[in-house]
């Protein structure tokens, strides 16, 4: 299979292709973008992904020539041909399932708004995605990672203070990395030890955090943030080295570096800390509904994935320790 192009390169190409579309198609995509953002309340990242998929679909149906793209050209055969090309390019089952769902979302909207005479989307099948979870840290490994993050912070380095706040908050709350980077100073309530998070679909929730995370955030705000703050910072809680709001990519790098410094741990990022937090909550006795609320899952089915991790770990412990295992 051919390797997939880097994500950044693909985004640049799709932006260029979108600009080359006919005026009527571009106007339709503008309306669709407003629908996704305003009516469905999807995150900017999800909106970009959905639009990128539609652009790629339209250009594929036009034989690679954006100038010839039309919405009316979308039919079931074209959708299947597009997915087949994705498979040939090396797209994973998860990616193909996401793109099929994206195409069905667009064709349903196009049919409702009169751009398509009929909706071919419901007849489009795609492989079911693999529901895999990243490696989960053991509690002692998570504790060691927090210790690693604290080494530089003890020296008072502003970036190290921020990095410690990043990993402590991610593990303490289980929030998504985009939610973390979107936090403002006013979103932290130290007296109640909770943060106000704006999650997927613009759903707001309140998530508690513990004493270690409170100490890390306080030290960052009181002793580190002032060294990085600029006019660009506004009310952002976490800042990049140049004073702007912390970029999720930087936060991911921080987590990979910190966890990678702990001997014996699998490489993991912010999502791994999120899964670790959820698993440790369940192992500690939290019920699924509580964990669902903390993580901001729309359905309990998503949260139930974590029970598989917990059961597997319980079986492994049983195998290691029970005399008749």
ZADO-981200 format. One record per residue (C-alpha): residue in one letter; chain; x, y, z. Coordinates in Angstrom, 1 decimal, padded with zeros to 4 digits. Each point is the difference from the previous one (the first is absolute). Layout:
! ZADO-981200
+------+-------+--------+--------+--------+
! resn ! chain !     xx !     yy !     zz !
+------+-------+--------+--------+--------+
!    A !     A !      X !      Y !      Z !
...
+------+-------+--------+--------+--------+
END
This chain:
! ZADO-981200
+------+-------+--------+--------+--------+
! resn ! chain !     xx !     yy !     zz !
+------+-------+--------+--------+--------+
!    X !     A !  000.0 !  000.0 !  000.0 !
!    X !     A !  001.1 !  003.5 ! -000.7 !
!    X !     A !  000.9 !  002.1 !  003.1 !
!    X !     A ! -002.4 !  002.7 !  001.1 !
!    X !     A !  001.3 !  003.5 ! -000.4 !
!    X !     A !  000.8 !  002.0 !  003.2 !
!    X !     A ! -003.1 !  001.5 !  001.5 !
!    X !     A !  001.3 !  003.6 ! -000.4 !
!    X !     A !  000.7 ! -000.6 ! -003.7 !
!    X !     A ! -003.4 ! -001.4 ! -000.5 !
!    X !     A ! -001.7 !  003.0 !  001.7 !
!    X !     A !  002.0 !  002.4 ! -002.2 !
!    X !     A ! -001.0 ! -001.9 ! -003.2 !
!    X !     A ! -003.6 ! -000.1 !  001.0 !
!    X !     A ! -000.1 !  003.8 !  000.6 !
!    X !     A !  001.6 !  000.6 ! -003.4 !
!    X !     A ! -002.5 ! -002.3 ! -001.6 !
!    X !     A ! -003.0 !  001.6 !  001.7 !
!    X !     A !  001.1 !  003.4 ! -001.4 !
!    X !     A !  000.0 ! -001.5 ! -003.5 !
!    X !     A ! -003.6 ! -001.3 !  000.2 !
!    X !     A ! -002.7 !  001.7 ! -002.1 !
!    X !     A ! -001.8 !  002.9 !  001.6 !
!    X !     A ! -003.3 ! -001.8 !  000.5 !
!    X !     A !  001.8 ! -003.0 !  001.6 !
!    X !     A !  002.0 !  002.3 !  002.3 !
!    X !     A ! -003.1 !  001.8 !  001.0 !
!    X !     A ! -001.7 ! -003.3 !  000.9 !
!    X !     A !  003.0 ! -001.0 !  002.1 !
!    X !     A ! -000.2 !  003.3 !  001.8 !
!    X !     A ! -003.6 ! -000.7 !  000.9 !
!    X !     A !  000.9 ! -003.5 !  001.1 !
!    X !     A !  002.7 !  001.3 !  002.2 !
!    X !     A ! -002.4 !  002.4 !  001.7 !
!    X !     A ! -002.4 ! -002.9 !  000.5 !
!    X !     A !  002.7 ! -002.2 !  001.6 !
!    X !     A !  001.2 !  002.8 !  002.3 !
!    X !     A ! -003.2 !  001.9 !  000.9 !
!    X !     A ! -002.8 ! -002.6 ! -000.2 !
!    X !     A !  001.9 ! -003.2 !  001.0 !
!    X !     A !  002.4 !  001.8 !  002.3 !
!    X !     A !  003.0 ! -002.1 ! -001.2 !
!    X !     A !  003.5 !  001.0 !  001.1 !
!    X !     A !  002.2 !  002.0 ! -002.5 !
!    X !     A !  002.3 ! -003.1 ! -000.4 !
!    X !     A ! -003.0 ! -002.2 ! -000.9 !
!    X !     A ! -001.4 !  002.6 ! -002.4 !
!    X !     A !  003.4 !  000.2 ! -001.8 !
!    X !     A !  000.2 ! -003.8 ! -000.2 !
!    X !     A ! -003.6 ! -000.3 ! -001.4 !
!    X !     A !  000.6 !  002.7 ! -002.6 !
!    X !     A !  003.4 ! -001.5 ! -001.0 !
!    X !     A ! -001.7 ! -003.3 ! -000.6 !
!    X !     A ! -002.7 !  001.6 ! -002.2 !
!    X !     A !  002.6 !  001.9 ! -002.0 !
!    X !     A !  002.0 ! -003.2 ! -000.6 !
!    X !     A ! -003.2 ! -001.8 ! -001.0 !
!    X !     A ! -001.1 !  002.7 ! -002.5 !
!    X !     A !  003.5 !  000.2 ! -001.6 !
!    X !     A !  000.1 ! -003.8 ! -000.3 !
!    X !     A ! -003.3 !  000.0 ! -001.8 !
!    X !     A !  001.2 !  002.7 ! -002.3 !
!    X !     A !  003.0 ! -002.1 ! -001.0 !
!    X !     A !  002.5 !  002.1 !  002.0 !
!    X !     A ! -001.1 !  003.3 ! -001.7 !
!    X !     A ! -001.5 !  002.3 !  002.7 !
!    X !     A ! -001.4 !  002.4 ! -002.7 !
!    X !     A ! -002.3 ! -002.8 ! -001.2 !
!    X !     A ! -001.3 ! -000.9 !  003.4 !
!    X !     A ! -003.8 ! -000.1 !  000.6 !
!    X !     A ! -002.1 ! -001.1 !  002.9 !
!    X !     A ! -002.5 ! -001.6 ! -002.4 !
!    X !     A !  002.7 ! -002.6 ! -001.0 !
!    X !     A ! -000.2 ! -001.7 !  003.3 !
!    X !     A ! -001.7 ! -003.4 ! -000.2 !
!    X !     A !  000.5 ! -003.4 !  001.6 !
!    X !     A !  002.5 ! -001.3 ! -002.6 !
!    X !     A !  002.1 !  003.2 !  000.4 !
!    X !     A !  000.0 ! -000.3 !  003.8 !
!    X !     A !  001.1 ! -003.6 ! -000.2 !
!    X !     A !  002.7 !  000.9 ! -002.5 !
!    X !     A !  001.3 !  002.7 !  002.3 !
!    X !     A !  000.2 ! -002.3 !  003.0 !
!    X !     A !  001.8 ! -002.6 ! -002.2 !
!    X !     A !  002.6 !  002.6 ! -000.9 !
!    X !     A !  000.4 !  000.8 !  003.7 !
!    X !     A !  000.6 ! -003.7 !  000.7 !
!    X !     A !  002.5 ! -000.2 ! -002.8 !
!    X !     A !  001.9 !  003.0 !  001.4 !
!    X !     A !  000.4 ! -001.9 !  003.3 !
!    X !     A ! -002.8 !  001.6 !  002.1 !
!    X !     A ! -000.7 ! -001.9 !  003.2 !
!    X !     A ! -003.4 ! -001.6 !  000.8 !
!    X !     A ! -000.6 !  002.8 !  002.5 !
!    X !     A !  000.8 !  002.7 ! -002.5 !
!    X !     A ! -002.2 ! -001.6 ! -002.7 !
!    X !     A ! -002.9 ! -000.3 !  002.5 !
!    X !     A !  000.4 !  003.6 !  001.0 !
!    X !     A !  000.1 !  001.2 ! -003.7 !
!    X !     A ! -003.1 ! -002.1 ! -000.8 !
!    X !     A ! -001.8 !  001.5 !  002.9 !
!    X !     A !  001.1 !  003.5 ! -001.2 !
!    X !     A ! -001.3 ! -000.7 ! -003.5 !
!    X !     A ! -003.3 ! -001.2 !  001.3 !
!    X !     A ! -000.4 !  003.1 !  002.1 !
!    X !     A !  000.6 !  002.2 ! -003.1 !
!    X !     A ! -002.3 ! -001.9 ! -002.3 !
!    X !     A ! -002.8 !  000.1 !  002.6 !
!    X !     A !  000.4 !  003.8 !  000.3 !
!    X !     A !  000.3 !  000.4 ! -003.8 !
!    X !     A ! -003.2 ! -002.0 ! -000.5 !
!    X !     A ! -001.9 !  002.0 !  002.6 !
!    X !     A !  001.1 !  003.3 ! -001.6 !
!    X !     A ! -000.8 ! -001.0 ! -003.5 !
!    X !     A !  003.5 ! -000.4 ! -001.3 !
!    X !     A ! -000.5 ! -003.7 ! -000.6 !
!    X !     A ! -003.3 ! -001.6 ! -001.3 !
!    X !     A !  000.5 ! -003.0 !  002.3 !
!    X !     A !  002.4 ! -001.0 !  002.8 !
!    X !     A !  002.3 ! -002.9 ! -000.9 !
!    X !     A !  001.7 !  000.1 !  003.4 !
!    X !     A ! -002.2 ! -002.6 !  001.8 !
!    X !     A !  001.0 ! -002.6 ! -002.5 !
!    X !     A !  003.7 !  000.6 !  000.5 !
!    X !     A !  001.7 ! -002.6 !  002.1 !
!    X !     A !  003.5 !  000.2 !  001.5 !
!    X !     A !  002.2 ! -002.2 !  002.2 !
!    X !     A ! -000.7 !  000.3 !  003.7 !
!    X !     A !  002.8 !  001.9 !  001.8 !
!    X !     A !  002.3 ! -001.9 !  002.4 !
!    X !     A ! -000.9 !  001.2 !  003.5 !
!    X !     A !  003.5 !  000.0 !  001.4 !
!    X !     A !  001.2 !  001.9 !  003.1 !
!    X !     A !  003.5 !  001.3 !  000.6 !
!    X !     A !  002.2 ! -001.5 !  002.6 !
!    X !     A ! -001.1 !  000.6 !  003.5 !
!    X !     A !  002.5 !  001.0 !  002.6 !
!    X !     A !  000.1 ! -001.8 !  003.3 !
!    X !     A ! -000.7 !  002.3 !  003.0 !
!    X !     A !  003.7 ! -000.1 !  001.0 !
!    X !     A !  001.1 !  000.8 ! -003.5 !
!    X !     A ! -002.4 !  003.0 ! -000.1 !
!    X !     A !  001.4 !  001.1 !  003.3 !
!    X !     A !  003.6 ! -000.3 ! -001.3 !
!    X !     A ! -001.0 !  002.1 ! -003.1 !
!    X !     A ! -001.3 !  002.8 !  002.3 !
!    X !     A !  003.4 ! -000.2 !  001.9 !
!    X !     A !  001.9 !  000.4 ! -003.3 !
!    X !     A ! -002.1 !  003.0 ! -000.9 !
!    X !     A !  000.8 !  001.6 !  003.4 !
!    X !     A !  003.8 ! -000.2 ! -000.4 !
!    X !     A !  000.4 !  003.0 ! -002.2 !
!    X !     A ! -002.8 !  001.8 !  001.7 !
!    X !     A !  001.9 ! -000.1 !  003.3 !
!    X !     A !  002.6 !  002.3 ! -001.6 !
!    X !     A ! -002.7 !  002.6 ! -000.8 !
!    X !     A !  000.4 ! -000.2 ! -003.8 !
!    X !     A ! -003.3 !  001.5 ! -001.5 !
!    X !     A ! -000.3 ! -002.6 ! -002.7 !
!    X !     A !  000.6 ! -002.8 !  002.4 !
!    X !     A ! -002.6 !  001.4 !  002.4 !
!    X !     A ! -002.5 !  000.1 ! -002.9 !
!    X !     A !  000.9 ! -003.6 ! -001.1 !
!    X !     A ! -000.6 ! -001.2 !  003.6 !
!    X !     A ! -003.4 !  001.7 !  000.0 !
!    X !     A ! -000.8 ! -001.6 ! -003.3 !
!    X !     A !  000.7 ! -003.6 !  001.0 !
!    X !     A ! -001.5 !  000.4 !  003.5 !
!    X !     A ! -003.3 !  001.4 ! -001.4 !
!    X !     A ! -000.2 ! -002.5 ! -002.8 !
!    X !     A !  000.3 ! -002.9 !  002.4 !
!    X !     A ! -002.0 !  001.5 !  002.8 !
!    X !     A ! -003.0 !  000.9 ! -002.1 !
!    X !     A !  000.1 ! -002.3 ! -003.1 !
!    X !     A ! -000.8 !  002.9 ! -002.3 !
!    X !     A !  000.8 !  000.0 ! -003.7 !
!    X !     A !  003.1 !  001.9 ! -001.0 !
!    X !     A ! -002.0 !  002.5 ! -002.0 !
!    X !     A ! -002.2 !  000.6 !  003.0 !
!    X !     A !  003.1 !  000.6 !  002.1 !
!    X !     A !  001.5 !  002.5 ! -002.4 !
!    X !     A ! -003.3 !  001.8 ! -000.2 !
!    X !     A ! -000.1 !  000.8 !  003.7 !
!    X !     A !  000.0 !  003.6 !  001.2 !
!    X !     A !  001.2 !  001.3 !  003.3 !
!    X !     A ! -003.7 !  000.5 !  001.1 !
!    X !     A ! -000.8 ! -003.6 ! -000.7 !
!    X !     A !  002.0 ! -001.2 !  003.1 !
!    X !     A ! -001.8 !  000.1 !  003.3 !
!    X !     A !  002.7 ! -000.6 !  002.7 !
!    X !     A ! -002.4 !  000.2 !  002.9 !
!    X !     A ! -002.1 ! -002.9 ! -001.4 !
!    X !     A !  003.0 ! -001.6 ! -001.8 !
!    X !     A ! -002.0 ! -000.3 ! -003.3 !
!    X !     A !  000.5 !  001.2 ! -003.6 !
!    X !     A ! -002.7 !  001.0 ! -002.4 !
!    X !     A !  000.5 ! -001.8 ! -003.3 !
!    X !     A ! -001.5 !  000.7 ! -003.4 !
!    X !     A ! -000.1 ! -003.4 ! -001.7 !
!    X !     A ! -001.2 ! -001.5 ! -003.3 !
!    X !     A ! -003.3 !  001.4 ! -001.3 !
!    X !     A !  000.6 !  003.1 !  002.1 !
!    X !     A ! -001.2 ! -002.0 !  003.1 !
!    X !     A !  001.3 !  001.6 !  003.2 !
!    X !     A !  000.9 ! -002.1 !  003.0 !
!    X !     A !  001.7 !  000.4 !  003.4 !
!    X !     A !  002.8 ! -002.4 !  000.8 !
!    X !     A !  001.7 ! -000.2 !  003.4 !
!    X !     A !  003.8 ! -000.3 !  000.6 !
!    X !     A !  002.2 ! -000.9 !  002.9 !
!    X !     A !  002.5 !  001.7 !  002.3 !
!    X !     A !  003.1 ! -000.8 ! -002.1 !
!    X !     A ! -001.6 !  001.5 ! -003.1 !
!    X !     A ! -001.1 !  003.1 !  001.9 !
!    X !     A !  003.5 !  000.5 !  001.3 !
!    X !     A !  001.5 ! -000.4 ! -003.5 !
!    X !     A ! -002.5 !  002.5 ! -001.6 !
!    X !     A !  000.4 !  002.5 !  002.8 !
!    X !     A !  003.8 !  000.0 ! -000.4 !
!    X !     A ! -000.3 !  000.3 ! -003.7 !
!    X !     A ! -002.4 !  003.0 !  000.2 !
!    X !     A !  001.9 !  001.7 !  002.8 !
!    X !     A !  003.6 ! -000.6 ! -001.0 !
!    X !     A !  000.1 ! -001.2 ! -003.7 !
!    X !     A ! -002.7 !  001.6 ! -002.0 !
!    X !     A !  001.2 !  003.6 !  000.7 !
!    X !     A !  003.3 ! -000.8 ! -001.7 !
!    X !     A ! -001.7 ! -001.1 ! -003.3 !
!    X !     A ! -003.1 !  002.3 ! -000.1 !
!    X !     A ! -000.3 !  002.4 ! -002.9 !
!    X !     A ! -002.7 !  002.0 ! -001.6 !
!    X !     A ! -001.0 ! -003.2 ! -001.9 !
!    X !     A ! -000.6 ! -001.9 !  003.2 !
!    X !     A ! -003.4 !  001.6 !  000.9 !
!    X !     A ! -001.6 ! -002.2 !  002.7 !
!    X !     A !  001.5 ! -003.4 ! -001.1 !
!    X !     A !  001.0 ! -002.1 !  002.9 !
!    X !     A !  002.8 ! -001.9 ! -001.7 !
!    X !     A !  002.4 !  001.8 ! -002.3 !
!    X !     A !  002.6 ! -000.9 ! -002.6 !
!    X !     A !  003.6 !  001.2 !  000.1 !
!    X !     A ! -001.0 !  003.1 ! -002.1 !
!    X !     A ! -002.9 !  001.0 !  002.2 !
!    X !     A ! -002.9 ! -001.3 ! -002.1 !
!    X !     A ! -002.5 ! -002.6 !  001.1 !
!    X !     A !  001.7 ! -003.4 !  000.4 !
!    X !     A ! -000.3 ! -002.1 ! -003.2 !
!    X !     A ! -001.3 ! -003.5 !  000.4 !
!    X !     A !  003.0 ! -001.3 ! -001.9 !
!    X !     A !  002.3 !  001.4 !  002.6 !
!    X !     A ! -002.0 ! -001.5 !  002.8 !
!    X !     A !  000.2 ! -003.4 ! -001.8 !
!    X !     A !  003.8 !  000.3 ! -000.3 !
!    X !     A !  000.2 !  000.9 !  003.7 !
!    X !     A ! -001.9 ! -003.1 !  001.0 !
!    X !     A !  002.0 ! -002.3 ! -002.3 !
!    X !     A !  003.2 !  001.3 !  001.4 !
!    X !     A ! -001.1 ! -000.3 !  003.7 !
!    X !     A ! -001.4 ! -003.5 ! -000.3 !
!    X !     A !  002.8 ! -001.1 ! -002.2 !
!    X !     A !  002.5 !  000.9 !  002.8 !
!    X !     A ! -001.6 ! -002.6 !  002.3 !
!    X !     A !  001.7 ! -003.4 ! -000.4 !
!    X !     A ! -002.3 ! -002.9 ! -001.2 !
!    X !     A ! -002.9 !  002.2 ! -001.3 !
!    X !     A ! -001.4 ! -000.2 ! -003.4 !
!    X !     A !  000.0 !  003.1 ! -002.1 !
!    X !     A ! -003.1 !  001.9 !  000.6 !
!    X !     A ! -001.4 !  003.5 ! -000.3 !
!    X !     A ! -002.9 !  002.1 !  001.5 !
!    X !     A ! -002.6 ! -002.6 ! -001.1 !
!    X !     A !  002.0 ! -002.6 !  001.9 !
!    X !     A ! -000.2 !  002.1 !  003.2 !
!    X !     A ! -003.7 !  000.4 ! -000.6 !
!    X !     A ! -000.5 ! -003.8 ! -000.3 !
!    X !     A !  002.3 ! -000.5 !  003.0 !
!    X !     A ! -002.1 !  002.4 !  002.1 !
!    X !     A ! -003.3 ! -001.7 ! -001.0 !
!    X !     A !  001.4 ! -003.5 !  000.7 !
!    X !     A !  001.4 !  001.0 !  003.4 !
!    X !     A ! -003.3 !  001.6 !  000.9 !
!    X !     A ! -001.9 ! -003.2 ! -000.8 !
!    X !     A !  002.5 ! -002.2 !  001.8 !
!    X !     A ! -000.4 !  002.3 !  003.0 !
!    X !     A ! -003.7 ! -000.6 !  000.1 !
!    X !     A ! -001.5 !  002.8 ! -002.1 !
!    X !     A ! -003.2 ! -001.0 ! -001.9 !
!    X !     A ! -000.3 !  000.3 ! -003.8 !
!    X !     A ! -002.4 !  002.9 !  000.1 !
!    X !     A !  002.3 !  002.1 !  002.1 !
!    X !     A !  003.0 ! -000.7 ! -002.3 !
!    X !     A ! -002.2 !  000.7 ! -003.0 !
!    X !     A ! -000.9 !  003.5 !  001.4 !
!    X !     A !  003.7 !  000.7 !  000.9 !
!    X !     A !  001.2 ! -000.9 ! -003.4 !
!    X !     A ! -002.7 !  001.7 ! -001.9 !
!    X !     A ! -001.2 ! -003.0 ! -002.0 !
!    X !     A ! -003.3 !  000.4 ! -001.8 !
!    X !     A ! -000.9 ! -003.6 !  000.5 !
!    X !     A !  000.7 ! -002.6 !  002.6 !
!    X !     A !  001.1 ! -002.5 ! -002.7 !
!    X !     A !  003.2 !  002.0 ! -000.5 !
!    X !     A !  000.8 !  000.0 !  003.7 !
!    X !     A ! -000.6 ! -003.8 !  000.1 !
!    X !     A !  003.1 ! -000.5 ! -002.1 !
!    X !     A !  002.0 !  000.6 !  003.2 !
!    X !     A ! -001.5 ! -002.9 !  001.8 !
!    X !     A !  001.8 ! -002.3 ! -002.5 !
!    X !     A !  003.3 !  001.5 !  001.0 !
!    X !     A ! -000.9 ! -000.4 !  003.7 !
!    X !     A ! -001.1 ! -003.7 ! -000.4 !
!    X !     A !  003.2 ! -000.8 ! -001.9 !
!    X !     A !  002.1 !  001.5 !  002.7 !
!    X !     A ! -001.9 ! -001.9 !  002.7 !
!    X !     A !  000.5 ! -003.2 ! -001.9 !
!    X !     A !  003.8 !  000.7 ! -000.4 !
!    X !     A !  000.3 !  000.7 !  003.8 !
!    X !     A ! -002.0 ! -003.2 !  000.7 !
!    X !     A !  002.3 ! -002.0 ! -002.3 !
!    X !     A !  003.1 !  001.4 !  001.8 !
!    X !     A ! -001.2 ! -000.4 !  003.6 !
!    X !     A ! -002.6 ! -002.7 !  000.4 !
!    X !     A !  001.5 ! -003.4 !  001.0 !
!    X !     A ! -002.4 ! -001.9 ! -002.3 !
!    X !     A ! -000.1 !  002.4 ! -002.9 !
+------+-------+--------+--------+--------+
END
